[in-house]
Amino acid sequence: MKSGERKIGLALGSGAARGWAHIGVLQALEEENIPVHLIAGTSIGSYVGAVYSSGGFDSLKEFALSIDRKKFLSYIDVVFPRSGLINGKNAKKLYSMHSNIIRFENLPIPVKMIATDMNTGEKLILEEGNIPEAIRASCSIPGILTPVKIRNRWIIDGGLIDPVPVSVVKSMGAQCVIAVDLNSGVIDKQKKKEREINNKPNRKQGLAEKSEMINQLFSKYDQAGKLMRNKLNQWFKQSESSPHIINIIGSSISIMQEQITKKNLEIDPPDILIQPQLPEVKMFDFDQAEKSINEGFNCTMKKIESIKNLV
C-alpha cells in the first residue's frame, strides 16, 4: 500500500447467479489501476472475493464464461430433500479449482464472509480456518443448499441478514467502501413481468379454450358439475403460469434481500454504491455469465471517476 493511499474495501453482495457481475466490477477496477485492500462478501460475494484475493481471478473469469447449462448441472449433487435439495459438496471444489490457498490467514487480501446462525438468527463473520467450508456456509441458500455445521452451529446463507456487508468491511478498517448490490430492481422487474404474462393474448386465449372445454364436459350435470367446473377452472388458472419451486425460493429471497439492503444502506451507506441491473437473471442462471460480467463492468465504469476522486 502506497504512502497516503486510502484503504479501499469492497462489500460484495449476495445474488446467486447475478454474482458473476462481481467479476465485471473487479475487472473494471483492475483496468483502472484501483487497488483493493479489504474484502467482505456475502454468499456468492464471499466466493468471488476469496478467489480474487487468492490470485485466481483470471481462472475464475475463464471458468464463468465457459459454463453452459449442462456444465452447471454437473456440479449439482441432488439429495433427498430433508434439509435442502442440493448437498453442496461439489461447491467446495469450485474454489479449489482456482486456488491452492485453503486458509484465511494465508490470503494476500484480508477477506471476511457473512453467514447466518440458523437457530438464533445471529450474523456470523467467518474469518479464520478453512476457506472452502466458509464459502459453502455463506452460500447455503435455505431450502436449496443444505446447511453447514461449523463448531456445533448450523449455518445458512448470509444474505438473510446482511446482503451487502458494508458495516463489516468498514470494521476491517476500510477508509473508502465500494459496495456492490445485486438485488436492486428485482421487485419492479417481477411486477412488470407479471403484468406482461397476464396481458399475453395467447395466455388468455388458452385459458378461455380450457374453460370452454370444461364447460362442455360438465354441461350435462347440474350442481356437481358446477362445483367441479369451478374447481378445475381455478386449477387451470393457477397452473398456467405456476412457477417452479426453485424460482419461488429464489424470488422470495431476492425480494427479502432487496428490502433488507435498502434499510441497511440507509443506516450505513457506502462511499460508492454499484447496482448492476440483472433482475431477469434467476438464481441458477450461471450460464449467463457474459451478460452479468458486462453489466458489472459497465456499471462500475460509470462511477469510475467518482471512485478515483475518493481514492
VENHU-V711911 format. One record per helix or strand. SS is the DSSP state (alpha for helix, beta for strand). FROM is the first residue (numbers start at 1). LEN is the number of residues. If there is no record, write none. Layout:
ss={SS SS}
from={FROM FROM}
len={LEN LEN}
This chain:
ss={beta alpha beta alpha alpha alpha beta beta alpha beta alpha beta beta beta alpha beta beta beta alpha alpha beta alpha alpha alpha alpha beta alpha alpha}
from={8 16 38 44 57 69 78 84 89 103 104 110 123 130 131 143 148 153 158 166 176 186 201 223 245 272 286 304}
len={5 16 5 11 10 5 1 3 8 1 3 8 4 1 8 3 3 5 3 6 5 13 17 17 23 3 17 7}
